[in-house]
Amino acid sequence: MAKVKGTTASGFEFSIDAEAFKDWRFLKAVRTANKKGSDSFEASLDIVALLFNDQEEEERFYEFLAEQHDGRVPVEVVGKEVGEIMKIVQEKSKEAKN
C-alpha cells in the first residue's frame, strides 16, 4: 500500500493509497461521472468513498469542508477538492516512479 500524503490549496491534509486508482470500481465511477457530468451523484459518492477507502478519513474530509463553509459541505467544493486530491496523488505517484 503506497500512501501519498499531500495538502490541498484549502489546507486539507490527506493520506491516500495510490492503489485506489487501480481499483476497477474507482475507474468505473470516474468514467460514469465523466459521462454524466452533474447528473452523476451516485458515481461521485463512489469516487469519494473509494478514494479515501476509510470512513473516518472521509468524515474528517467532510468535517474540514463544513468548518470552511458555515457547517455545510457544498457539492461543488467536494468536487473541486476531490479533483485536486486526485491530481496531487497522480503527480506524486509519477514522481515516485522516476
C-alpha distances in whole Angstrom, upper triangle without the diagonal:
4,6,10,13,16,19,21,25,26,24,21,18,15,11,9,6,8,7,10,12,12,13,16,17,16,18,21,21,21,24,26,26,27,30,31,31,32,32,29,28,26,24,23,23,20,18,18,17,14,13,13,12,14,17,18,16,18,21,21,21,24,26,25,27,29,30,31,33,35,33,32,29,31,29,30,28,25,25,25,23,20,21,21,17,16,18,17,13,15,17,14,12,15,16,14,14,18
4,6,10,13,17,19,22,24,22,19,16,13,10,8,5,6,7,10,11,12,14,17,18,17,18,21,21,21,23,26,25,26,29,30,30,31,32,29,28,27,24,23,23,21,18,18,18,15,13,13,13,15,19,19,16,18,21,21,20,23,25,24,25,28,29,29,32,34,33,32,29,30,28,28,26,24,24,24,21,19,19,18,15,14,16,14,10,12,14,11,9,12,13,10,11,15
4,6,10,13,16,19,21,18,16,13,10,6,5,4,6,8,10,12,13,15,18,19,17,18,22,21,20,23,25,24,25,29,30,29,29,31,27,27,26,23,22,21,20,17,16,16,14,12,11,12,13,16,16,13,15,18,17,17,20,22,20,22,25,26,26,28,31,29,29,25,27,26,26,24,21,21,21,18,16,17,16,13,13,14,12,9,12,13,10,9,13,13,11,13,17
4,7,10,13,16,18,16,14,11,8,5,5,6,6,10,11,12,14,16,19,20,17,18,22,21,19,23,25,23,24,28,29,27,28,30,27,26,26,23,21,21,20,17,16,17,15,12,11,13,14,18,17,14,15,19,17,16,19,21,19,20,24,24,24,26,29,28,27,24,25,24,24,21,19,19,19,16,14,15,13,10,10,11,9,6,9,10,7,7,11,11,10,13,15
4,7,10,14,15,12,11,7,6,4,6,9,10,13,14,15,18,19,22,22,19,21,24,23,21,25,27,25,25,29,30,28,28,30,27,27,26,24,22,22,21,18,16,17,16,13,12,14,15,17,16,13,15,17,15,14,18,19,16,18,21,21,21,24,27,26,25,22,24,24,23,20,18,19,18,14,14,15,13,10,11,12,9,8,11,11,9,10,14,13,12,15,17
4,7,10,12,9,8,6,6,7,9,12,12,16,15,16,19,21,24,23,20,21,24,23,21,24,26,24,24,28,29,26,27,29,26,26,26,24,21,21,21,18,16,18,17,14,13,16,16,19,17,14,15,17,15,13,17,18,15,16,20,19,18,21,24,24,23,21,22,22,21,18,16,17,15,12,12,13,10,8,10,10,7,8,11,11,9,11,14,13,14,17,18
4,7,8,6,5,4,6,9,11,14,15,19,18,18,22,23,26,25,21,23,26,24,22,25,27,24,24,28,28,26,26,28,26,25,26,24,21,21,22,19,16,18,19,15,14,18,18,19,18,14,15,16,14,12,15,16,12,13,17,16,15,18,21,21,21,18,19,20,18,15,15,16,13,10,12,13,9,8,11,11,8,10,13,13,12,15,17,16,17,20,21
4,5,5,5,7,8,11,13,16,16,20,18,18,22,23,25,24,21,22,25,22,20,23,25,21,22,26,26,23,22,25,23,23,24,22,19,19,20,17,15,18,18,15,14,18,18,19,18,15,15,16,14,11,14,15,12,12,15,15,13,16,19,19,18,16,16,17,15,12,12,13,10,7,9,10,7,7,10,10,8,11,13,13,13,16,18,18,19,22,23
4,5,8,10,12,15,16,20,20,23,22,21,25,26,28,27,24,25,27,25,22,25,26,23,23,27,27,24,23,26,25,24,26,24,21,22,23,20,18,21,22,18,18,22,22,23,21,18,18,19,17,14,16,16,13,12,16,15,12,15,18,19,19,17,16,17,15,12,13,14,10,9,12,12,8,10,13,12,11,14,16,15,16,19,20,20,21,24,25
4,6,9,12,15,17,21,21,24,23,23,27,27,29,28,24,26,28,25,23,26,27,23,24,28,27,24,23,26,24,23,25,24,20,21,23,20,17,20,22,18,18,21,21,21,20,17,16,17,14,11,13,13,10,9,12,11,9,11,15,16,15,14,14,15,14,10,12,13,10,8,12,13,10,11,15,15,13,16,19,18,18,21,23,23,24,27,28
4,6,10,13,15,19,20,23,22,23,26,27,29,28,25,26,29,26,24,28,28,25,26,30,29,26,25,28,27,25,26,25,22,22,23,21,18,20,21,18,17,20,20,20,18,15,15,16,13,11,13,13,9,10,13,12,10,13,16,17,17,15,16,18,17,13,14,15,13,10,13,14,11,11,15,15,13,15,18,18,17,20,22,22,23,26,27
4,6,10,12,16,17,20,19,20,23,24,26,25,22,24,26,23,22,25,26,23,24,28,27,25,24,26,24,23,23,22,19,19,20,18,15,17,18,15,13,17,16,16,14,11,12,12,9,7,10,10,7,8,12,11,10,13,16,16,16,14,15,16,16,12,12,14,12,9,11,13,11,9,13,14,12,14,17,17,16,19,21,21,22,25,26
4,7,10,14,15,18,17,19,22,23,26,24,21,23,26,24,22,26,27,25,26,29,29,27,26,28,26,25,25,24,20,20,21,18,15,17,17,14,12,16,15,16,14,10,12,13,10,9,12,12,10,12,15,14,14,17,20,19,19,17,19,19,19,15,14,16,15,11,12,14,12,10,13,14,11,12,16,16,14,17,20,19,19,22,24
4,6,10,12,15,14,16,19,19,22,21,18,20,23,21,20,24,25,22,24,27,27,25,25,27,24,23,23,21,18,18,18,15,13,14,14,11,9,12,12,13,12,8,10,12,10,8,12,13,11,13,16,16,16,19,22,20,20,17,19,19,19,16,14,15,15,11,11,13,11,8,11,13,10,10,14,14,13,14,18,18,17,20,22
4,7,9,12,12,14,16,17,20,20,17,19,22,21,20,23,25,23,24,28,28,27,27,28,25,24,24,22,19,19,18,16,13,14,13,10,8,11,11,13,12,9,11,14,12,11,15,16,14,16,19,20,20,22,25,24,23,20,22,22,22,19,17,18,17,14,13,15,13,10,11,13,11,9,13,14,12,12,16,16,15,18,20
4,6,9,8,10,13,13,17,16,13,16,19,17,17,20,22,20,21,25,25,24,25,26,23,22,21,19,17,16,15,13,11,11,10,7,6,8,10,13,13,9,11,14,13,12,15,17,16,17,20,21,21,24,26,25,24,20,22,21,21,19,16,16,16,13,11,13,12,9,9,12,10,7,11,13,11,11,14,15,14,17,19
4,5,6,8,10,11,15,15,12,15,18,17,17,20,22,21,22,25,26,25,26,27,24,23,22,19,18,18,16,13,13,12,10,8,8,8,10,14,15,12,13,17,16,15,18,20,20,21,24,25,25,27,30,28,27,24,25,23,24,22,19,19,19,17,14,15,15,11,11,13,12,9,11,13,12,10,14,15,13,15,18
4,5,6,8,10,13,14,12,13,16,16,15,18,20,20,20,23,25,24,25,27,23,23,22,19,18,18,16,13,14,14,11,9,10,11,14,17,18,15,16,19,19,17,20,23,22,22,26,27,26,28,31,30,28,25,26,24,24,22,19,19,19,17,14,14,14,11,9,11,10,7,8,10,9,7,10,12,11,12,15
4,5,5,7,11,12,10,11,15,15,15,17,19,20,20,23,25,24,26,27,23,23,21,19,18,18,15,13,14,14,10,9,11,10,14,17,19,16,17,20,21,19,22,25,24,25,28,29,29,31,33,32,30,27,27,25,25,24,21,20,21,19,16,16,17,14,12,14,14,10,10,14,13,10,13,15,13,13,17
4,5,5,9,9,7,9,12,12,12,14,16,16,17,20,21,21,23,23,19,19,18,15,15,15,12,10,11,10,7,6,8,8,11,15,17,14,14,18,18,17,19,22,22,22,25,27,27,28,31,29,27,23,24,22,22,21,18,17,18,17,13,14,15,12,10,13,13,10,11,14,14,12,14,17,16,16,20
4,6,8,9,7,7,10,11,10,12,15,15,15,18,20,20,21,22,19,19,18,15,15,15,13,10,12,12,9,8,11,11,15,18,20,17,17,20,21,19,21,24,23,23,26,28,28,29,32,30,28,24,24,22,22,21,18,17,18,16,13,13,14,12,9,11,12,9,9,12,13,10,12,16,15,15,18
4,6,9,7,7,11,12,12,13,16,17,17,19,21,22,24,24,21,22,20,16,17,18,14,12,15,14,11,11,13,13,17,19,22,20,19,23,24,22,24,27,27,27,30,32,31,32,35,33,31,28,28,25,25,25,22,20,21,20,17,16,18,16,13,15,16,12,11,15,15,12,14,17,16,15,19
4,5,5,6,9,10,11,12,14,16,17,19,20,21,23,22,19,19,17,14,15,15,12,11,13,12,8,9,12,11,15,17,20,18,17,21,22,21,23,26,26,26,28,31,31,31,34,32,30,26,27,24,24,24,21,20,21,20,16,17,19,16,14,16,18,14,14,18,18,15,17,20,19,19,22
4,5,5,6,9,10,10,12,14,15,16,18,20,22,21,17,18,16,13,15,15,12,11,14,13,10,12,15,14,17,19,23,21,20,23,25,23,25,28,28,28,30,33,32,33,36,33,31,27,27,24,25,25,22,20,22,22,18,18,21,19,16,18,20,17,16,20,21,18,20,23,22,21,25
4,6,5,6,9,10,10,12,14,15,16,18,19,18,15,15,12,10,12,12,8,8,12,11,8,10,13,12,15,17,20,19,17,20,23,21,22,25,26,25,27,30,30,30,33,30,28,24,24,21,22,23,19,18,21,20,16,17,20,18,15,18,20,18,17,21,22,20,22,25,24,24,27
4,5,5,6,9,10,11,12,14,15,16,17,17,14,14,12,9,10,11,7,6,9,9,6,7,11,10,14,16,19,17,15,19,20,18,19,23,23,22,25,27,27,27,30,28,26,22,22,19,20,20,17,15,17,17,13,13,16,14,12,15,17,14,14,18,19,17,19,22,22,21,25
4,5,5,6,9,10,10,12,14,15,17,17,14,15,14,10,12,13,10,8,12,13,10,10,14,14,18,20,22,20,19,22,24,21,22,26,26,25,27,30,29,29,33,31,28,24,24,21,21,21,18,16,18,18,14,14,17,15,12,14,17,15,14,17,19,17,18,21,21,21,24
4,5,5,6,9,10,11,12,14,16,15,12,14,12,8,11,12,9,9,13,13,11,13,16,16,19,20,23,22,20,23,25,23,23,27,27,26,28,31,30,30,33,31,28,25,24,20,21,22,19,17,19,20,16,16,19,18,15,18,20,18,17,21,22,20,22,25,25,25,27
4,5,5,6,9,10,10,12,13,13,9,10,8,5,7,9,6,6,10,10,9,11,14,14,17,18,21,19,17,20,22,19,20,23,24,22,24,27,27,27,29,27,24,21,20,17,17,19,15,13,16,17,13,13,17,16,13,16,19,17,17,20,22,21,22,25,26,25,28
4,5,5,6,9,10,10,12,13,10,11,11,7,8,10,9,7,10,12,10,11,14,15,18,19,22,20,17,21,22,19,20,24,23,22,24,27,26,26,29,27,24,21,20,16,16,17,14,12,14,15,11,11,14,14,11,13,16,15,14,18,20,18,19,23,23,23,26
4,5,5,6,9,10,13,13,10,13,12,9,10,13,11,10,14,15,14,14,18,18,22,23,26,24,21,24,26,23,23,27,27,25,28,30,29,29,32,31,27,24,22,19,18,20,18,15,17,18,15,14,17,17,14,16,19,18,17,20,22,21,21,25,26,25,27
4,5,5,6,8,11,10,7,10,9,6,9,11,10,10,13,15,14,15,18,19,22,22,25,24,21,23,26,23,23,26,27,25,27,30,29,28,31,29,26,22,21,17,17,19,17,14,17,19,16,15,19,19,16,18,21,21,20,23,25,24,25,28,29,28,31
4,6,5,5,8,8,5,8,8,6,6,10,10,9,12,14,14,14,17,18,21,21,24,22,19,21,23,20,20,24,24,21,23,27,25,24,27,26,23,19,17,14,14,16,14,11,14,15,13,12,16,16,14,16,19,19,18,21,23,23,24,27,28,28,30
4,6,5,9,10,8,11,12,9,10,13,13,11,14,17,16,16,19,21,24,24,27,24,22,24,26,22,22,26,26,23,26,29,27,26,29,28,25,22,19,16,15,17,15,12,14,16,14,12,16,17,14,15,19,19,17,20,23,22,23,26,27,27,29
4,6,9,9,8,12,13,10,12,15,15,14,17,19,19,19,22,23,26,27,29,27,24,27,29,26,25,29,29,26,28,31,30,29,32,31,27,24,22,18,17,20,18,15,17,20,17,16,19,20,18,19,23,22,21,24,26,26,26,29,30,30,32
4,6,5,5,9,11,9,10,14,14,14,16,19,19,19,22,23,26,26,28,27,23,26,28,24,24,27,27,25,26,30,28,27,29,28,25,22,19,16,15,18,17,14,17,19,17,16,20,21,19,20,24,24,23,26,28,28,28,31,33,33,35
4,5,6,9,11,10,10,13,14,13,15,18,19,18,21,23,25,25,27,25,22,24,26,22,21,25,25,22,24,27,25,24,27,26,22,19,17,13,12,15,14,11,13,16,15,13,17,19,17,18,22,22,21,24,26,26,27,30,31,32,33
4,5,7,10,10,9,12,14,14,15,18,19,19,21,23,25,24,26,25,21,22,24,21,20,23,23,20,21,24,23,21,24,23,19,16,14,10,10,13,13,10,13,16,15,14,17,19,18,20,23,23,23,25,28,28,29,32,33,34,36
4,6,9,9,9,12,14,14,16,18,19,20,22,23,25,24,27,25,22,23,25,23,21,24,25,22,23,26,25,23,25,24,21,18,16,12,13,16,15,13,16,18,17,17,20,21,20,22,25,25,25,28,30,30,31,34,35,35,38
4,6,5,6,9,10,10,12,14,15,16,19,20,22,21,24,23,19,21,23,20,19,23,23,21,22,25,25,23,25,24,20,17,16,12,13,15,13,11,15,17,15,15,18,19,18,20,23,23,22,25,27,27,28,31,32,32,35
4,6,5,6,9,10,11,13,14,15,17,18,20,18,21,20,16,18,20,18,16,20,21,18,19,23,22,20,23,21,17,14,13,10,12,14,12,11,14,16,14,15,18,19,18,20,23,23,23,26,28,27,29,32,33,33,36
4,5,5,6,9,10,11,12,14,16,16,18,17,20,19,16,17,20,18,17,20,22,20,21,24,24,23,25,23,19,16,16,12,15,16,14,13,17,17,15,16,20,19,18,21,23,23,23,26,28,27,29,32,32,33,35
4,5,5,6,9,10,10,12,14,15,17,17,20,19,16,18,20,18,17,21,22,20,21,25,24,24,26,24,21,17,17,13,14,16,13,12,15,16,13,14,17,17,15,18,21,20,20,23,25,24,25,28,29,29,32
4,5,5,6,9,10,10,13,14,16,15,18,17,13,15,17,15,14,18,18,16,18,21,21,20,22,21,17,14,13,10,11,12,9,8,12,12,10,11,14,14,13,16,18,18,18,21,23,22,24,27,28,28,31
4,5,5,6,9,10,11,12,13,12,15,14,11,13,15,13,12,16,17,16,17,20,20,20,22,19,16,13,13,11,13,14,10,10,14,13,11,13,16,15,15,18,20,19,20,23,24,24,26,28,28,29,32
4,5,5,6,8,10,10,12,12,15,15,12,14,17,15,15,18,19,18,20,23,23,23,25,23,20,17,17,14,16,16,13,12,16,15,12,14,17,15,14,17,19,18,18,22,23,22,24,27,27,27,30
4,6,5,6,9,10,12,13,16,14,11,14,16,14,14,18,18,17,19,22,22,22,24,23,20,16,16,13,14,14,11,10,13,12,9,10,13,12,10,14,15,14,15,18,19,18,21,23,23,24,27
4,6,5,6,8,10,10,12,10,7,11,12,10,10,14,15,14,16,19,19,19,21,19,17,13,14,12,13,13,9,9,12,10,7,10,12,10,10,14,15,14,15,18,19,19,21,23,23,25,28
4,6,6,6,7,7,11,10,7,10,12,11,12,15,16,16,17,20,21,21,23,21,19,15,17,15,17,16,12,13,15,14,11,14,16,13,13,17,17,16,17,21,21,20,23,25,24,26,29
4,6,5,8,10,13,11,10,13,15,13,15,18,19,18,21,23,23,24,26,24,22,19,20,17,19,18,14,14,16,15,11,13,15,13,12,15,16,14,15,19,19,17,20,23,22,23,26
4,6,9,11,13,10,9,13,13,12,14,17,16,16,19,21,21,22,25,23,21,18,18,16,17,16,13,12,14,12,9,11,12,9,8,12,12,10,12,15,15,14,17,20,19,20,23
4,5,7,9,6,6,10,10,9,11,14,14,15,17,19,20,21,23,21,20,17,18,17,18,16,13,14,15,12,10,13,13,10,11,14,14,12,14,17,16,16,19,21,20,22,25
4,7,9,8,8,11,12,12,14,16,17,18,20,22,23,24,26,24,22,19,21,19,21,20,16,17,19,16,13,16,17,14,13,17,17,14,16,20,19,18,21,23,21,23,26
4,6,5,6,9,10,11,13,14,15,17,18,20,22,23,25,22,21,18,21,20,22,20,16,18,20,17,15,18,18,15,16,19,19,16,19,22,20,20,23,25,23,25,28
4,6,5,6,9,10,11,12,14,15,16,18,20,21,22,19,18,16,19,18,21,19,16,18,20,17,15,19,20,17,18,21,21,19,22,24,23,23,27,28,27,29,32
4,5,5,6,9,10,10,12,14,15,16,19,20,21,18,18,16,19,19,21,19,16,19,20,17,16,20,20,17,19,22,21,19,23,25,23,24,27,28,27,29,32
4,5,5,6,9,10,11,13,14,15,17,19,20,18,18,15,18,18,19,17,14,16,17,14,13,17,16,13,15,18,17,16,19,21,20,20,24,24,23,26,29
4,5,5,6,9,10,11,12,14,16,17,19,16,15,12,15,14,16,14,11,13,15,12,11,15,15,13,14,17,17,16,19,21,21,21,24,25,25,27,30
4,5,5,6,9,10,10,12,14,15,16,13,13,11,14,15,17,15,12,15,17,14,13,17,18,15,17,21,20,19,22,25,24,24,28,29,28,30,33
4,5,5,6,9,10,11,13,14,16,13,13,12,15,16,18,15,13,16,16,13,13,17,17,14,17,20,18,18,22,23,22,23,27,27,26,29,32
4,5,5,6,9,10,11,13,15,13,12,10,12,13,14,11,9,12,13,9,10,13,13,11,14,17,16,16,19,21,20,21,24,25,25,28,30
4,5,5,6,9,10,10,12,10,9,6,10,11,13,10,8,12,13,11,11,15,15,14,16,19,19,19,22,24,23,24,27,28,28,31,33
4,5,5,6,9,10,11,8,9,8,12,14,15,13,11,15,16,13,14,18,17,16,19,21,21,21,24,26,25,27,30,30,30,33,35
4,5,5,7,9,11,9,10,9,12,14,15,11,11,14,14,11,13,16,15,14,17,19,18,19,22,23,23,25,27,28,28,31,33
4,5,5,6,9,8,7,6,8,10,11,8,8,11,11,9,11,14,14,14,17,18,18,19,22,23,23,25,28,28,29,32,33
4,5,5,6,4,5,5,8,11,13,10,10,14,14,13,15,18,17,17,20,22,22,23,26,27,27,29,31,32,32,35,37
4,6,6,6,8,9,11,14,15,12,13,17,16,14,17,20,19,18,22,23,22,24,27,28,27,29,32,32,33,36,37
4,6,7,8,9,10,13,13,10,12,15,14,12,15,18,16,17,20,21,21,23,25,26,26,28,31,31,32,35,36
4,6,5,7,8,11,12,9,11,14,14,13,16,18,18,19,22,23,23,25,27,28,28,31,33,33,34,37,38
4,6,9,10,14,15,13,15,18,18,17,20,22,22,22,25,27,26,28,31,31,32,34,36,37,37,40,42
4,7,10,13,15,13,14,17,18,17,19,21,21,21,24,26,26,27,30,31,31,33,36,36,37,39,41
4,6,9,12,10,11,14,15,15,16,19,20,20,22,24,25,26,28,30,30,32,34,35,36,38,40
4,6,9,7,7,11,12,11,13,15,16,16,19,21,21,22,25,26,27,28,31,32,32,35,37
4,6,5,6,9,10,11,12,14,15,17,18,20,21,23,24,26,27,28,30,32,33,35,37
4,5,5,6,9,10,11,12,14,15,17,18,20,21,23,24,26,27,29,30,32,33,35
4,5,5,6,9,10,11,12,14,15,17,18,20,21,23,24,26,27,29,30,32,34
4,5,5,6,8,10,10,12,14,15,16,18,20,21,22,24,26,27,28,30,32
4,6,5,6,8,10,10,12,14,15,16,18,20,21,22,24,26,27,29,31
4,6,5,6,9,10,10,12,14,15,16,18,20,21,23,24,26,27,29
4,6,5,6,9,10,11,12,14,15,17,18,20,21,23,24,26,28
4,5,5,6,9,10,11,12,14,15,16,18,20,21,22,24,26
4,5,5,6,9,10,10,12,14,15,16,18,20,21,23,25
4,5,5,6,9,10,11,12,14,15,17,18,20,21,23
4,5,5,6,9,10,11,12,14,15,17,18,20,22
4,5,5,6,9,10,11,12,14,15,16,18,20
4,6,5,6,9,10,10,12,14,15,17,19
4,6,5,6,9,10,11,12,14,16,17
4,5,5,6,8,10,11,12,14,16
4,6,5,6,9,10,10,12,15
4,6,5,6,9,10,11,13
4,5,5,6,9,10,11
4,5,5,6,9,10
4,5,5,6,9
4,5,5,7
4,5,5
4,6
4
